[in-house]
Amino acid sequence: MAEATAAAPELRPLVPHLTLGATREEDYLNGSVCKNCGTKYVGPRLFCAKCSSSGPFDTVKLASTGELHVYTIIHQATPYVKAPYIAAIVDLDGGGSINTNIVGIEPTPENLQFGMRLKMFTEKVSEDNEGNSYVAYRFTPA
Amino acid sequence: MREVAIVGVSMIKFGRYPDRDFSQLGAQASLEALKDAGVDMKQIEALYSGNLYSTSGSGQRILQQMGQTGIPVVNVANACATGSTAFREAYFAIASGAYDVVMAVGTEQMGKQGLLGSRGDPATSLEGRVGSYMMPAVFGMAGMEHARQYGTKQEHFALASVKNHFHSTENPLAQYQKESPLDEVMNSRAISYPNTLLMCCPTGDGAAAAVLCSMDKARQFTTQPIKIAASVLTSDPFTDRDLTLPDVNTLTRNAAQIAYQQAGIGPQDLSQVELHDCFATAELLHYENLGLCGDGEAGIHVASGAPWIGNKIPTKYQEDIAPLQDKTYKPKTTAVVNASGGLLSKGHPLGATGVANIAEIVFHLRGQAGGRQVEGSKVGLAHVIGLGSSCTINIVQK
């Protein structure tokens, strides 16, 4: 029986709506637009929840800039995450709303204004037991 | 469809039962509901069992504790609306004419599990890395949408906790029966802005049950049958951000509209409401979703005293709350909200909640609610929302 060869560790996006480029500067958020009704989704889609069609869908690049819709400041977090931190919903320029962390500012309500401009960056955030690394996106004030 | 009556209800005290399992809690609640109804287990023609964590065979396991009569059992899971969905199935079983007497039971054993939704594989979990999906985050952000739109202050949200904790002191079945003045709520440990620890419901264990019967047969069992005037279930319709931040408002508004139409009443006719205050922020959103006040008025509605037992702010809290009031505001409804102490005090054993809040209203309609009795209560609305999302509204009346 052939010995199983260990796969080389990979760099993987933490979410399917993040497409990794050759460098972190080339990473981008991806989306899908339903050709039947025009609804823009974050990430890949097979079917449309709005018009109940199977599209088809155009795969599109989503903006890396947007504005703060709402936020919360998490003080009690899951064990592997450092608190406090800012969790937010960001409305991307040109459409699409996403969950994200806002970093680069102290997590206080005074530092956050609804509608404030934000921009995306990506970074490695974790590693699994096989040595694969995971990249996530975050937002910071623009 | 025929008229359906509630002829028996029960709720065991919510809390921690480390030495029992959910089926024993459910059996206790079921036997108490049967006793309350004066119905023998052999008269129950079908069982509808709500439990979220032990979905498979939850109802059979309850019957294996207290009555294996061989009847059909339907096990239901529908997020936080699990118990109320089981209740609605029981309602339809009678309304359709399929059965004359059935039981709905809701149970859950949660233990001290910490924050709901906080678990995941540390390597690949999105939690805390790509935003937060924990319930405290979802309802923190849902509250912030209201703050964004209407300028609602953290203090206004906190008043829901002040009120419900005050109500809980007269509810011996509540998990917590402790008052908390405004400064104590505001200064308790921060969990997920704007909600502090005292603005979050606890996890716990519990069970509740109801015996339902066709109205034409109800008087065999009781002199006080309670009519189910509406029983409604909705799911989340497509809205712009629902797939990113669950929209807890639209499906509640849809359910309320259908429920008021079914019952032939409006929010101004309600004596009381038990609504889904899993977090203090949620309570204010649902005042508006259920039509208890106008859009943007939730903060001044709770500060006005209208949703408090007796429709007024207790004297000892008046000074604290005065700065949050709008003296020109005239409440358009007088429904007391969460006389039980709400989920914030009573606890929220997921599958039990939806049956328990119907039981609470029945206690009031019968005049059995003791020190928290809503005087002259004639009609009540029980609302539950489960994330993912499902919403139930049941309207019950004398």
Interface residues (C-beta under 8 A of the other chain):
Chain A: L14 V15 T39 Y41 V42 A49 K50 H69 V70 Y71 T72 I73 I74 H75 Q76 A77 T78 P79 Y80 V81 P84 Y85 A87 A88 I89 S97 I98 N99 T100 N101 P109 F114 V125 S126 E127 D128 N129 N132 Y134 A136 Y137
Chain B: L115 S118 R119 G120 D121 P122 A123 T124 S125 L126 E127 G128 R129 V130 G131 S132 Y133 M134 P136 A137 G140 M141 M144 E145 R148 R189 A190 I191 S192 Y193 P194 F238 D240 R241 L243 T244 L245
